[in-house]
Amino acid sequence: MSQVLATITNIFYDLGSLINPILINLDPALFQSVILGILMILIFVGEQIFTEAKTQKGRGEFSKMVIFYEILNIVYIPVLAIFALTLFAFFKDDLNSNRIDTSFKALSFAFLLIFVFFLLRPIFKFQEFFRGKRHKFEISFLKNLGFSKILKFRNKVKAKKMVRAWNSFWSEKSEFNERDFTKIFISHIDDAIKYRELELAIQLSQTYVNNIEKRDRFSIGYEILPKVLEWNEKLWVGEKLWLKSYDTEKKIQNFISQKHFPTFRSWALKIYKKTNSKKDRFWNWHYFGREFFKAIITALLKDGHGPYQLFSAFKKHVDESIEKLNKIKDEKEKQKYNRYITGLFASFCPTFFSEIDSAPSNYEIWEHNFPKEWKVSMANIKSEIPGVILHEFLQWSRDRIFKKENEENFDKDLTKVINGIFPNVHSSLFTAFLMLFFSTEVKYAVEKEPNFYIMGTSVSWTGSAEESKEDMDKRLAKMMNAKAESQKEKTINIILNPNFFPRYWDKLKITLDDANKDEWEKADNTKKKSMLKTARREKLEKIQTEIESDEVKKMCKDDERKELYRKNLLELVKLLVAEINN
């Protein structure tokens, strides 16, 4: 051990012997010139930075904000430079030519190396910035904009910077992966909601929505969409609490007497209103579930992989919401949360229905992406969602069912949607039903032409070399007839199933008046079913009589198309009556 220490001592001694001649002739006052030289270089680099910032296009404002943020991070430079210049002024030979001790010169040289390191550091940092590694600096800047838990008074200024920064950043398509930036963006909206800065959350979202066409589809589907659904539910809960606050205000007014305690009553109301002033100023509770969600739907449908992302995230959220709904015991609260779920489809369905035909692979969407358990079929009668989808379809399609004058082509969107959400319905029967459903009179259903078409009956079959062509044709015809009869049965069952059309078609409802109202209210379930069955049969038989009337037949006499529609309507009504009688 002693030998090692001796060796180290000798090394330092030898090193000192080598450096000592240099230090003897070294004037530390010259180090001031080194500092001034570095400052001149920094000034030149600063000029270049500001010139570059002024010429920035697209994300120019964002780049400026990042540069200014980095400049503010090096405010220590002038302070350090002044300190260095002042310090080296003391390392100077006096007027009597008494030289400074070499140990002090060595110390001053060590200080110089430290000062040079800190002064040159920004130069290398900005060099890295302009060589294309800007995203590191941008991420650092955006993270710094996050809300502070301690210095909350600074959050208001940060909020304004956030909106400006993200508005500029999203305005251009990125040349690199946006995932890290998206995570920061999501955290900013999370913080805004957490700190009840709801208006800020909407403003930040608008910067994204306004530039959603420039965004990476992967990021939209896997990162933004699940959060948008989460934010929508949080604001829905917030809206319910906001509405409750008005009830609380009324309770305060009713509980504290104006006559006996006017001052205390006024004081209590003022305090309550002051604590809820932010909530009173905010109104855009449904932005995430409407504008933002609709923009995402439109964007993802244009991408090949987008529909899978869309339905994966949306179905997961719906399934989780249904689980929550089933756990709610209070009936009123259950109804409220059920309205939240139906509200999601009120945004989803019209947008999806209107955009589906423009999707690059709409057939694949219906076959593989759109959940089978959401389609209107007898296999899904236990689920509430097909009924919700049906309601939205009826609202969306009511002005599109019939062709307008001088219109030749079918409505492609309507055609795709009908064939998509109503699998295995009979083409002519279901077409006749939709025309009758949306018509006030039978004459109107016959006169008008449908603005859609339903795919006809198809079957899968294989032939053999031993089978004759005549036998194959007979077998195929038999299969086609069997499939058609099966589709007719399914169509009638869907029309009459209480979860579907009877909710919306008055021909399948009982009309209560003075003659039967008392009887209905006093009747048990069996009696009510009998009364409803009778009412349906009478209404449908009245329609059948109208279809078979001379007036309607005369109207269809010279028009093959109208006569075909009339016969289809007649077959439909007869089958409905027969099913009701059974």
FENNOR-V294621 format. One record per pair of residues at least 24 apart in sequence whose ideal C-beta (glycine too) atoms are under 8 Angstrom apart, sorted by the first residue. I is the first residue (numbers start at 1). J is the second residue. D is the distance in Angstrom with one decimal. If there is no record, write none. Layout:
BEGIN
i = <I | I>
j = <J | J>
d = <D | D>
END
This chain:
BEGIN
i = <19 | 20 | 23 | 23 | 23 | 23 | 24 | 24 | 26 | 26 | 27 | 27 | 28 | 28 | 28 | 28 | 28 | 28 | 28 | 28 | 29 | 29 | 29 | 29 | 31 | 31 | 31 | 31 | 31 | 31 | 31 | 32 | 32 | 32 | 32 | 34 | 34 | 35 | 35 | 35 | 35 | 35 | 35 | 36 | 38 | 38 | 38 | 38 | 39 | 39 | 41 | 42 | 42 | 42 | 42 | 45 | 45 | 45 | 46 | 49 | 52 | 58 | 58 | 59 | 59 | 59 | 59 | 60 | 61 | 61 | 62 | 62 | 62 | 62 | 63 | 65 | 65 | 65 | 65 | 65 | 66 | 66 | 66 | 66 | 67 | 69 | 69 | 70 | 70 | 70 | 70 | 70 | 70 | 74 | 76 | 77 | 77 | 77 | 80 | 80 | 80 | 81 | 81 | 84 | 84 | 84 | 87 | 88 | 135 | 135 | 135 | 138 | 138 | 139 | 139 | 139 | 141 | 142 | 142 | 142 | 142 | 142 | 143 | 145 | 146 | 146 | 146 | 146 | 147 | 147 | 147 | 147 | 147 | 155 | 155 | 159 | 159 | 159 | 162 | 162 | 162 | 163 | 163 | 163 | 163 | 166 | 166 | 166 | 167 | 170 | 170 | 170 | 170 | 170 | 170 | 171 | 171 | 172 | 173 | 174 | 177 | 178 | 178 | 178 | 179 | 179 | 182 | 182 | 182 | 183 | 186 | 186 | 186 | 189 | 189 | 190 | 193 | 193 | 193 | 196 | 196 | 198 | 198 | 198 | 198 | 198 | 199 | 199 | 199 | 201 | 202 | 202 | 205 | 205 | 205 | 208 | 209 | 209 | 209 | 212 | 212 | 212 | 213 | 215 | 217 | 217 | 217 | 217 | 217 | 217 | 218 | 218 | 220 | 220 | 220 | 220 | 220 | 221 | 221 | 221 | 221 | 221 | 221 | 221 | 221 | 221 | 222 | 222 | 224 | 225 | 225 | 225 | 225 | 225 | 225 | 226 | 226 | 226 | 228 | 228 | 228 | 228 | 229 | 229 | 229 | 229 | 229 | 229 | 229 | 230 | 231 | 232 | 232 | 232 | 232 | 232 | 232 | 233 | 233 | 235 | 235 | 235 | 235 | 235 | 236 | 236 | 236 | 236 | 236 | 238 | 238 | 239 | 239 | 240 | 241 | 242 | 242 | 242 | 242 | 245 | 245 | 248 | 249 | 286 | 289 | 289 | 289 | 290 | 293 | 293 | 293 | 294 | 294 | 297 | 297 | 297 | 297 | 298 | 298 | 301 | 301 | 301 | 301 | 301 | 301 | 302 | 302 | 302 | 303 | 304 | 304 | 307 | 307 | 307 | 307 | 307 | 308 | 308 | 310 | 311 | 311 | 311 | 314 | 314 | 315 | 317 | 318 | 318 | 322 | 338 | 341 | 342 | 342 | 345 | 345 | 345 | 345 | 346 | 348 | 349 | 349 | 349 | 349 | 350 | 350 | 350 | 353 | 353 | 353 | 353 | 353 | 353 | 354 | 354 | 355 | 356 | 356 | 356 | 356 | 357 | 357 | 357 | 362 | 366 | 366 | 366 | 370 | 370 | 374 | 375 | 375 | 375 | 375 | 376 | 376 | 376 | 376 | 377 | 377 | 377 | 377 | 377 | 378 | 378 | 378 | 378 | 381 | 381 | 386 | 386 | 387 | 387 | 387 | 389 | 390 | 390 | 390 | 390 | 391 | 391 | 393 | 393 | 394 | 398 | 400 | 400 | 401 | 401 | 401 | 401 | 401 | 401 | 402 | 402 | 402 | 402 | 402 | 402 | 403 | 403 | 403 | 403 | 404 | 407 | 410 | 410 | 410 | 411 | 411 | 414 | 414 | 415 | 415 | 415 | 418 | 418 | 419 | 419 | 422 | 422 | 424 | 424 | 424 | 425 | 425 | 425 | 425 | 425 | 426 | 426 | 426 | 426 | 426 | 426 | 427 | 427 | 427 | 427 | 427 | 427 | 428 | 429 | 429 | 429 | 429 | 429 | 429 | 429 | 429 | 430 | 430 | 431 | 432 | 432 | 432 | 432 | 432 | 433 | 433 | 433 | 435 | 435 | 436 | 436 | 436 | 437 | 437 | 437 | 441 | 442 | 442 | 442 | 442 | 442 | 443 | 443 | 443 | 445 | 445 | 446 | 446 | 446 | 446 | 446 | 446 | 446 | 447 | 447 | 449 | 457 | 457 | 457 | 458 | 459 | 488 | 492 | 492 | 492 | 493 | 495 | 496 | 496 | 496 | 507 | 507 | 507 | 507 | 508 | 508 | 509 | 510 | 510 | 511 | 533 | 536 | 537 | 537 | 537 | 540 | 540 | 540 | 540 | 541 | 543 | 544 | 544 | 544 | 544 | 547>
j = <106 | 102 | 102 | 105 | 106 | 109 | 99 | 102 | 105 | 109 | 92 | 93 | 88 | 91 | 92 | 100 | 104 | 105 | 108 | 109 | 88 | 89 | 91 | 92 | 84 | 88 | 91 | 108 | 109 | 111 | 112 | 84 | 85 | 88 | 89 | 112 | 116 | 81 | 84 | 85 | 88 | 115 | 119 | 85 | 81 | 116 | 119 | 120 | 81 | 119 | 123 | 77 | 119 | 122 | 123 | 122 | 123 | 126 | 71 | 126 | 130 | 171 | 172 | 168 | 169 | 171 | 172 | 168 | 164 | 168 | 138 | 165 | 168 | 169 | 134 | 141 | 161 | 164 | 165 | 168 | 134 | 137 | 138 | 141 | 129 | 141 | 144 | 122 | 125 | 126 | 129 | 137 | 141 | 122 | 118 | 118 | 119 | 122 | 115 | 118 | 119 | 115 | 119 | 111 | 112 | 115 | 111 | 112 | 176 | 180 | 181 | 169 | 181 | 180 | 181 | 184 | 165 | 169 | 181 | 184 | 185 | 188 | 184 | 188 | 184 | 187 | 188 | 191 | 188 | 191 | 192 | 194 | 195 | 195 | 197 | 192 | 197 | 200 | 188 | 200 | 204 | 200 | 203 | 204 | 207 | 204 | 207 | 208 | 207 | 207 | 208 | 210 | 211 | 214 | 215 | 211 | 214 | 214 | 214 | 216 | 216 | 215 | 216 | 219 | 219 | 223 | 219 | 223 | 224 | 223 | 223 | 224 | 227 | 227 | 231 | 227 | 231 | 234 | 235 | 278 | 279 | 235 | 238 | 278 | 282 | 284 | 281 | 282 | 284 | 231 | 284 | 287 | 287 | 288 | 292 | 292 | 291 | 292 | 295 | 295 | 296 | 299 | 299 | 299 | 299 | 300 | 303 | 305 | 306 | 309 | 305 | 309 | 296 | 299 | 300 | 306 | 309 | 296 | 300 | 305 | 306 | 308 | 309 | 310 | 312 | 313 | 309 | 313 | 296 | 296 | 300 | 309 | 310 | 313 | 314 | 313 | 316 | 317 | 288 | 292 | 293 | 296 | 288 | 289 | 293 | 313 | 314 | 317 | 344 | 317 | 288 | 286 | 288 | 289 | 292 | 293 | 344 | 321 | 340 | 285 | 286 | 287 | 288 | 289 | 285 | 286 | 289 | 340 | 343 | 279 | 285 | 285 | 286 | 336 | 279 | 276 | 279 | 282 | 285 | 276 | 279 | 272 | 273 | 343 | 343 | 344 | 347 | 347 | 344 | 347 | 348 | 347 | 351 | 348 | 351 | 352 | 355 | 351 | 355 | 352 | 355 | 356 | 358 | 359 | 365 | 358 | 359 | 360 | 360 | 360 | 361 | 359 | 361 | 364 | 365 | 369 | 368 | 369 | 369 | 369 | 370 | 371 | 344 | 348 | 371 | 344 | 344 | 385 | 384 | 384 | 388 | 388 | 391 | 385 | 388 | 389 | 392 | 392 | 392 | 389 | 392 | 393 | 396 | 392 | 395 | 396 | 392 | 393 | 396 | 397 | 413 | 417 | 396 | 413 | 413 | 413 | 416 | 417 | 420 | 412 | 413 | 416 | 416 | 416 | 419 | 420 | 420 | 421 | 421 | 420 | 421 | 422 | 423 | 421 | 422 | 494 | 500 | 422 | 423 | 424 | 490 | 494 | 490 | 493 | 494 | 497 | 497 | 499 | 499 | 500 | 499 | 500 | 503 | 421 | 421 | 500 | 501 | 504 | 503 | 504 | 417 | 421 | 504 | 438 | 451 | 452 | 434 | 435 | 438 | 450 | 451 | 452 | 435 | 438 | 448 | 449 | 450 | 451 | 448 | 449 | 450 | 451 | 451 | 451 | 451 | 452 | 453 | 451 | 452 | 451 | 452 | 452 | 453 | 454 | 452 | 454 | 454 | 455 | 454 | 494 | 486 | 487 | 490 | 454 | 487 | 490 | 491 | 494 | 457 | 484 | 487 | 488 | 490 | 491 | 453 | 454 | 455 | 456 | 457 | 487 | 568 | 487 | 488 | 491 | 492 | 568 | 571 | 572 | 575 | 454 | 491 | 568 | 565 | 568 | 569 | 571 | 572 | 491 | 495 | 572 | 565 | 569 | 543 | 569 | 572 | 501 | 504 | 505 | 546 | 543 | 546 | 547 | 552 | 569 | 551 | 552 | 555 | 565 | 569 | 552 | 555 | 556 | 562 | 565 | 566 | 569 | 555 | 562 | 561 | 483 | 484 | 487 | 483 | 483 | 575 | 575 | 576 | 579 | 579 | 576 | 576 | 579 | 580 | 536 | 539 | 540 | 543 | 536 | 539 | 535 | 535 | 536 | 535 | 580 | 580 | 577 | 580 | 581 | 573 | 576 | 577 | 580 | 577 | 573 | 570 | 573 | 574 | 577 | 573>
d = <7.4 | 6.1 | 4.3 | 4.6 | 6.1 | 7.7 | 7.4 | 6.3 | 5.4 | 7.4 | 7.4 | 6.9 | 5.7 | 3.4 | 6.9 | 6.8 | 7.7 | 5.7 | 4.0 | 7.5 | 6.2 | 7.1 | 6.5 | 4.5 | 7.7 | 4.6 | 7.5 | 6.5 | 7.8 | 7.9 | 4.8 | 7.8 | 5.3 | 4.9 | 7.0 | 6.5 | 7.0 | 5.8 | 4.9 | 5.8 | 7.3 | 6.4 | 7.2 | 7.5 | 7.9 | 6.7 | 4.7 | 6.5 | 5.5 | 7.5 | 6.7 | 6.6 | 7.0 | 6.9 | 6.7 | 7.7 | 5.6 | 6.1 | 7.7 | 6.1 | 6.9 | 6.3 | 4.1 | 5.3 | 6.0 | 6.4 | 5.1 | 7.3 | 6.6 | 4.1 | 7.4 | 5.7 | 3.6 | 4.8 | 7.6 | 6.8 | 7.1 | 7.0 | 5.6 | 7.4 | 7.3 | 5.5 | 5.4 | 4.7 | 7.9 | 4.7 | 6.9 | 7.9 | 7.1 | 7.2 | 7.4 | 6.2 | 7.7 | 4.7 | 7.6 | 7.9 | 6.4 | 6.6 | 6.6 | 5.9 | 6.7 | 7.9 | 6.8 | 7.4 | 7.9 | 4.6 | 6.5 | 7.8 | 5.8 | 7.5 | 7.8 | 7.5 | 7.4 | 5.6 | 6.9 | 6.8 | 7.4 | 7.9 | 6.9 | 4.7 | 7.9 | 7.9 | 6.0 | 7.0 | 7.7 | 6.4 | 6.5 | 6.2 | 8.0 | 4.4 | 7.7 | 8.0 | 5.9 | 6.9 | 7.7 | 7.6 | 6.3 | 5.0 | 5.7 | 7.1 | 6.4 | 7.2 | 5.0 | 6.4 | 6.7 | 5.8 | 4.5 | 7.4 | 4.3 | 5.2 | 5.7 | 7.5 | 4.2 | 7.1 | 7.4 | 5.8 | 7.8 | 6.8 | 4.2 | 7.3 | 7.5 | 7.0 | 5.2 | 5.3 | 6.2 | 7.2 | 4.9 | 5.1 | 6.7 | 7.3 | 6.8 | 7.4 | 5.3 | 7.4 | 6.6 | 7.9 | 6.4 | 5.8 | 7.5 | 5.9 | 8.0 | 7.0 | 7.2 | 7.7 | 4.8 | 7.7 | 7.6 | 5.9 | 7.6 | 7.2 | 5.2 | 5.1 | 6.5 | 6.9 | 5.4 | 7.9 | 6.3 | 5.6 | 4.8 | 5.1 | 7.2 | 5.1 | 6.7 | 7.3 | 6.8 | 6.5 | 4.2 | 7.0 | 5.3 | 7.5 | 7.7 | 7.7 | 5.9 | 5.8 | 6.3 | 7.7 | 7.6 | 8.0 | 5.6 | 7.6 | 6.0 | 7.9 | 2.7 | 6.5 | 7.9 | 6.7 | 6.1 | 7.6 | 6.7 | 5.3 | 7.6 | 6.9 | 7.0 | 4.5 | 7.5 | 5.0 | 7.7 | 7.2 | 5.2 | 5.2 | 5.9 | 6.4 | 7.8 | 8.0 | 7.4 | 6.9 | 7.2 | 4.4 | 7.8 | 8.0 | 4.5 | 7.7 | 3.9 | 3.9 | 7.9 | 6.9 | 7.7 | 7.7 | 7.2 | 5.1 | 7.4 | 7.7 | 6.1 | 7.9 | 7.1 | 8.0 | 7.3 | 5.4 | 7.8 | 7.8 | 6.9 | 4.1 | 8.0 | 6.9 | 7.9 | 7.9 | 4.8 | 7.9 | 7.6 | 5.2 | 6.5 | 7.1 | 7.5 | 7.7 | 6.3 | 6.4 | 5.5 | 5.2 | 7.8 | 5.1 | 7.0 | 5.9 | 4.6 | 6.5 | 4.7 | 5.9 | 6.8 | 6.4 | 5.5 | 7.4 | 4.9 | 7.0 | 7.2 | 4.5 | 7.8 | 7.2 | 7.0 | 7.3 | 7.9 | 5.9 | 6.5 | 6.7 | 7.5 | 7.6 | 4.7 | 4.4 | 8.0 | 5.6 | 7.5 | 4.7 | 6.5 | 6.6 | 7.8 | 6.7 | 5.4 | 7.6 | 6.8 | 7.1 | 7.8 | 7.9 | 7.5 | 5.3 | 7.8 | 7.7 | 4.9 | 6.6 | 5.5 | 6.4 | 8.0 | 6.4 | 3.5 | 6.9 | 6.5 | 6.7 | 7.6 | 5.0 | 7.9 | 7.2 | 5.3 | 7.9 | 6.2 | 4.9 | 7.7 | 5.9 | 8.0 | 6.3 | 5.3 | 6.5 | 7.4 | 4.3 | 4.7 | 5.3 | 5.8 | 7.5 | 7.5 | 4.1 | 6.5 | 8.0 | 7.7 | 7.5 | 5.4 | 7.3 | 5.5 | 5.4 | 5.4 | 6.4 | 6.2 | 7.6 | 5.6 | 6.6 | 7.4 | 6.9 | 6.0 | 5.4 | 6.4 | 7.0 | 5.8 | 5.4 | 7.3 | 7.5 | 5.1 | 6.4 | 7.3 | 5.9 | 7.6 | 5.7 | 7.6 | 8.0 | 7.8 | 7.3 | 6.6 | 6.3 | 5.9 | 6.1 | 5.8 | 8.0 | 6.0 | 6.9 | 4.7 | 6.7 | 6.0 | 7.3 | 7.4 | 7.2 | 4.1 | 6.7 | 6.7 | 5.8 | 7.1 | 4.6 | 7.1 | 4.6 | 7.9 | 7.4 | 6.0 | 5.6 | 5.7 | 4.5 | 5.9 | 6.0 | 4.6 | 4.5 | 5.9 | 7.9 | 5.5 | 6.1 | 6.1 | 5.5 | 7.8 | 7.4 | 7.7 | 5.7 | 5.4 | 6.7 | 6.2 | 6.6 | 4.7 | 6.8 | 7.7 | 6.6 | 4.0 | 4.8 | 7.7 | 4.6 | 7.6 | 4.0 | 6.6 | 5.0 | 7.1 | 7.9 | 4.9 | 7.8 | 5.8 | 5.0 | 7.8 | 6.7 | 6.8 | 5.2 | 7.4 | 6.0 | 5.2 | 7.1 | 6.7 | 4.0 | 4.9 | 7.6 | 4.7 | 7.3 | 5.9 | 5.7 | 7.1 | 7.6 | 7.5 | 6.1 | 7.2 | 7.1 | 7.9 | 5.7 | 7.8 | 6.2 | 4.6 | 5.6 | 6.2 | 6.9 | 7.6 | 6.3 | 6.6 | 7.1 | 6.4 | 6.4 | 6.7 | 6.2 | 5.2 | 5.2 | 5.4 | 7.0 | 7.3 | 6.9 | 7.2 | 5.1 | 4.9 | 6.4 | 7.7 | 5.2 | 6.7 | 5.2 | 6.2 | 5.1 | 7.7 | 6.7 | 6.9 | 6.0 | 7.2 | 7.3 | 4.8 | 6.4 | 6.9 | 5.5 | 7.8 | 7.4 | 4.0 | 7.8 | 6.8 | 5.9 | 5.4 | 6.0 | 5.2 | 6.9 | 5.5 | 5.4 | 5.1 | 7.1 | 6.3 | 5.4 | 6.8 | 4.7 | 6.7 | 6.9 | 6.6>
END
